[in-house]
Amino acid sequence: MTAIDIDYAWRSLRDACTGRGDGMTPAVTIDADGRWRADGAVEPEAAALLDTLAPITRAGTVVGQLGQSLDGRIATITGASHYVTGAASRTHLHRLRALVDAVVVGAGTAQADDPRLTVRHVDGADPVRVVLDPNARVGPDRLLFTDGAAPTLHVVAQGRRACRGPGVETVAVAPDAAGALAPATLLAALAARGLRRVLVEGGGLTVSRFLAAGLLDRLHVVVAPMVIGSGRPAVTLAEIETLDAALRPPCCTHALDADTLFDLDLGGPG
Ligand SMILES: NC(=O)c1ccc[n+]([C@@H]2O[C@H](COP(=O)([O-])OP(=O)(O)OC[C@H]3O[C@@H](n4cnc5c(N)ncnc54)[C@H](OP(=O)(O)O)[C@@H]3O)[C@@H](O)[C@H]2O)c1
């Protein structure tokens, strides 16, 4: 019997998310807690993929991701972020997109990067694209609002005028006193649409809000061996005075060519 290779492992992961395996990938079992086991030998590359991504297949998982330099920057001060991380890390990001129901970005990213947020580097379905834009400041010419490549939710504060376009739906959310949209409210709005497995793709401010709210189950931080020296920060949380208050979640590392993925197990809400 041949060893389980990376293509088979990837199909197993997708089947675990869709529940539509139809017995096509019986040699790998991924349980409801995101633990995997295989009947037979597994190639090292396939085992690494399963170790990294099986936890994401748990129902209702919310995962954040950031690709940063050694000095914790995700972009230059002008917003240039193509590319902090390498090709293997981009493939990893596309795998994350393919496993989730929805991919969330903040207004800063939608405006600066003009991303498509589709799955292009691996086989898999595009997630619903979600733009958090309380002030409706993202330009209507952005690809998310014009390309029709996948459904897009434009989340704005109530009373703001959202963008129209092919496959674009407005979600109006009541902001808090500071004008912020509570991450729990956002996740509830997505869950109401059947979107429960969620990737918070960036940027730093958006991921940090979900992290501060205790709503990330996992955080994938990909560190590239590069020093930018200035620019947009990755994670920004409330100031602390001693390191006792720092987050020290259980963590696994995986090599992605020259980059290193830190897979933080945050345990999720509650
Ligand atoms: N390397 C990477 O992995 C990566 C990934 C993504 C993006 N990027 C880069 O990161 C930069 C942008 O990151 P950023 O941290 O500056 O901005 P960002 O997180 O993309 O967007 C932040 C903005 O989104 C809105 N927003 C997000 N969550 C919100 C919430 N819960 N409530 C209310 N508003 C919310 C706010 O808009 P308002 O300002 O209108 O209030 C907020 O200022 C870009 O240059 C992009 O290229 C890098």
The ligand as an SDF file (V2000), in Angstrom:
LIG
                    3D

 48 52  0  0  0  0  0  0  0  0999 V2000
    1.1650   40.3820    6.1170 N   0  0  0  0  0  0  0  0  0  0  0  0
   -0.0840   40.0350    6.3260 C   0  0  0  0  0  0  0  0  0  0  0  0
   -0.4130   38.9180    6.7620 O   0  0  0  0  0  0  0  0  0  0  0  0
   -1.1680   41.0210    6.0360 C   0  0  0  0  0  0  0  0  0  0  0  0
   -2.4960   40.5880    6.0290 C   0  0  0  0  0  0  0  0  0  0  0  0
   -3.4840   41.5220    5.7690 C   0  0  0  0  0  0  0  0  0  0  0  0
   -3.1290   42.8420    5.5670 C   0  0  0  0  0  0  0  0  0  0  0  0
   -1.8450   43.2200    5.5810 N   0  0  0  0  0  0  0  0  0  0  0  0
   -1.4570   44.6320    5.4470 C   0  0  0  0  0  0  0  0  0  0  0  0
   -1.9410   45.2540    6.5950 O   0  0  0  0  0  0  0  0  0  0  0  0
   -2.2410   46.6100    6.3170 C   0  0  0  0  0  0  0  0  0  0  0  0
   -3.5930   46.9150    6.9040 C   0  0  0  0  0  0  0  0  0  0  0  0
   -3.6280   46.4690    8.2490 O   0  0  0  0  0  0  0  0  0  0  0  0
   -4.1550   47.4180    9.3860 P   0  0  0  0  0  0  0  0  0  0  0  0
   -3.9110   46.7240   10.6660 O   0  0  0  0  0  0  0  0  0  0  0  0
   -3.5930   48.7620    9.1920 O   0  0  0  0  0  0  0  0  0  0  0  0
   -5.7200   47.5200    9.0490 O   0  0  0  0  0  0  0  0  0  0  0  0
   -6.8770   46.4320    8.8900 P   0  0  0  0  0  0  0  0  0  0  0  0
   -6.8860   45.5180   10.0550 O   0  0  0  0  0  0  0  0  0  0  0  0
   -6.8410   45.8360    7.5490 O   0  0  0  0  0  0  0  0  0  0  0  0
   -8.1520   47.3790    8.9150 O   0  0  0  0  0  0  0  0  0  0  0  0
   -8.4290   48.0680   10.1040 C   0  0  0  0  0  0  0  0  0  0  0  0
   -9.6860   48.8520    9.9160 C   0  0  0  0  0  0  0  0  0  0  0  0
  -10.7720   47.9790    9.6160 O   0  0  0  0  0  0  0  0  0  0  0  0
  -11.9270   48.4070   10.3000 C   0  0  0  0  0  0  0  0  0  0  0  0
  -12.2330   47.4020   11.3200 N   0  0  0  0  0  0  0  0  0  0  0  0
  -11.7200   46.1630   11.4280 C   0  0  0  0  0  0  0  0  0  0  0  0
  -12.2580   45.5100   12.4550 N   0  0  0  0  0  0  0  0  0  0  0  0
  -13.1490   46.3250   13.0040 C   0  0  0  0  0  0  0  0  0  0  0  0
  -14.0410   46.2320   14.1130 C   0  0  0  0  0  0  0  0  0  0  0  0
  -14.1350   45.1210   14.8620 N   0  0  0  0  0  0  0  0  0  0  0  0
  -14.7860   47.2950   14.4320 N   0  0  0  0  0  0  0  0  0  0  0  0
  -14.7090   48.4210   13.6960 C   0  0  0  0  0  0  0  0  0  0  0  0
  -13.8890   48.5730   12.6460 N   0  0  0  0  0  0  0  0  0  0  0  0
  -13.1360   47.5450   12.2990 C   0  0  0  0  0  0  0  0  0  0  0  0
  -11.5700   49.7700   10.9000 C   0  0  0  0  0  0  0  0  0  0  0  0
  -11.8460   50.7110    9.8980 O   0  0  0  0  0  0  0  0  0  0  0  0
  -11.8670   52.3010   10.1750 P   0  0  0  0  0  0  0  0  0  0  0  0
  -10.4270   52.6930   10.1760 O   0  0  0  0  0  0  0  0  0  0  0  0
  -12.6400   52.8660    9.0440 O   0  0  0  0  0  0  0  0  0  0  0  0
  -12.5140   52.5090   11.5040 O   0  0  0  0  0  0  0  0  0  0  0  0
  -10.0910   49.5880   11.1620 C   0  0  0  0  0  0  0  0  0  0  0  0
   -9.3550   50.7630   11.3390 O   0  0  0  0  0  0  0  0  0  0  0  0
   -2.2300   46.7500    4.8250 C   0  0  0  0  0  0  0  0  0  0  0  0
   -1.0870   47.5070    4.4740 O   0  0  0  0  0  0  0  0  0  0  0  0
   -2.0910   45.3390    4.2950 C   0  0  0  0  0  0  0  0  0  0  0  0
   -1.2590   45.3260    3.1760 O   0  0  0  0  0  0  0  0  0  0  0  0
   -0.8370   42.3410    5.8170 C   0  0  0  0  0  0  0  0  0  0  0  0
  1  2  1  0
  2  3  2  0
  2  4  1  0
  4  5  1  0
  4 48  2  0
  5  6  2  0
  6  7  1  0
  7  8  2  0
  8  9  1  0
  8 48  1  0
  9 10  1  0
  9 46  1  0
 10 11  1  0
 11 12  1  0
 11 44  1  0
 12 13  1  0
 13 14  1  0
 14 15  2  0
 14 16  1  0
 14 17  1  0
 17 18  1  0
 18 19  2  0
 18 20  1  0
 18 21  1  0
 21 22  1  0
 22 23  1  0
 23 24  1  0
 23 42  1  0
 24 25  1  0
 25 26  1  0
 25 36  1  0
 26 27  1  0
 26 35  1  0
 27 28  2  0
 28 29  1  0
 29 30  1  0
 29 35  2  0
 30 31  1  0
 30 32  2  0
 32 33  1  0
 33 34  2  0
 34 35  1  0
 36 37  1  0
 36 42  1  0
 37 38  1  0
 38 39  2  0
 38 40  1  0
 38 41  1  0
 42 43  1  0
 44 45  1  0
 44 46  1  0
 46 47  1  0
M  CHG  2   8   1  16  -1
M  END
$$$$
